[in-house]
Amino acid sequence: FINITKMSLLNNKEVILKVAIVITSVIVFLTGITSVFNNIGYTETMVSFYLMLFSAIIVLSEVSPFILENYILHIFSFMEHVIGRGIFYVIIGSLCFGYQTLGLIGGALLIIEGICVIVLDALYKDDNTVNLPRPMSGEM
């Protein structure tokens, strides 16, 4: 009974973490859009486009259909591993700190979520029932 309870509790945490990551990625995407329209310099515009691109990749890798997800994971193979995803979230979150309040909030949340992903993987690495937040496809 303990294993079943632990498994359902962790699956709930996995779903909550995926939803939080998707919401935060949308905030980061909106940060990129608003920054492009604020008449900023060339470098900031390029970083804004990277924020939009990478936040869309994060959303697609978390909730996409299997075909698109497998294509994304083929190109960004580090996203197949939990530690790779966590580090990617931290790096993208750190790119947001040069922007308005929306960017600061989105960046801080994405960094926190990246650290949570890494910590949860380290805590439950030996547990076969936990896949935080691995791809939804069955090809692992």
Secondary structure, 3 states (H helix, E strand, C coil): CHHHHHHHHHHHHHHHHHHHHHHHHHHHHHHHHHHHCCCCCHHHHHHHHHHHHHHHHHHHHHHCCHHHHHHHHHHCHHHHCHHHHHHHHHHHHHHHHHCCHHHHHHHHHHHHHHHHHHHHHHHCCCCCCCCCCCCCCCCC
